[in-house]
Amino acid sequence: MAKWGQGDPHWIVEEREDRTNVNNWHWTERDATSWSKGKFQELLVGIVVDNDAGRGEINELKQVEGEASCSSRKGKLIFFYEWNIKLGWKGIVKESGVKHKGLIEIPSLSEENEVDDTEVNE
């Protein structure tokens, strides 16, 4: 144990009368759920895939359930999230002109899973 006045210079909270969490050295957590929901809408709705076979578009964010938070410890950011997402899509086959629509479901989008392990159902 360090003697008073020695040790890590970040560890100054006990020396401050206002007990300020300098540089987020101690654990802090912020709810990022509502921000994340808005970001999903912004990033996912309107995505278009167009090639020789046809054209498809994500046209609706049908469901977003879950939560997200941003934490900080010793100046490092840590992100936690777990989401269940349902997206509506529509498309057309260019050759025949046949229209299709459907649902894309991502049942467990989480920071615990690798991108390649993320399950996507349609």
GIMO-V899925 format. One record per residue. N is the residue number from 1. RES is the residue in one letter. SS is DSSP state (@ for helix, = for strand, . for the rest). Layout:
((N RES SS) (N RES SS))
This chain:
((1 M .) (2 A .) (3 K .) (4 W .) (5 G .) (6 Q .) (7 G .) (8 D .) (9 P .) (10 H .) (11 W .) (12 I .) (13 V @) (14 E @) (15 E @) (16 R .) (17 E .) (18 D .) (19 R .) (20 T .) (21 N .) (22 V @) (23 N @) (24 N @) (25 W .) (26 H .) (27 W .) (28 T =) (29 E =) (30 R =) (31 D =) (32 A .) (33 T @) (34 S @) (35 W @) (36 S @) (37 K @) (38 G @) (39 K @) (40 F @) (41 Q @) (42 E @) (43 L @) (44 L @) (45 V .) (46 G .) (47 I .) (48 V =) (49 V =) (50 D =) (51 N .) (52 D .) (53 A .) (54 G =) (55 R =) (56 G =) (57 E =) (58 I =) (59 N =) (60 E =) (61 L =) (62 K =) (63 Q =) (64 V =) (65 E =) (66 G =) (67 E =) (68 A =) (69 S =) (70 C =) (71 S =) (72 S =) (73 R =) (74 K .) (75 G .) (76 K =) (77 L =) (78 I =) (79 F =) (80 F =) (81 Y =) (82 E =) (83 W =) (84 N =) (85 I =) (86 K =) (87 L =) (88 G =) (89 W =) (90 K =) (91 G =) (92 I =) (93 V =) (94 K .) (95 E .) (96 S .) (97 G .) (98 V .) (99 K =) (100 H =) (101 K =) (102 G =) (103 L =) (104 I =) (105 E =) (106 I =) (107 P =) (108 S =) (109 L =) (110 S =) (111 E .) (112 E .) (113 N .) (114 E .) (115 V @) (116 D @) (117 D @) (118 T .) (119 E .) (120 V .) (121 N =) (122 E .))
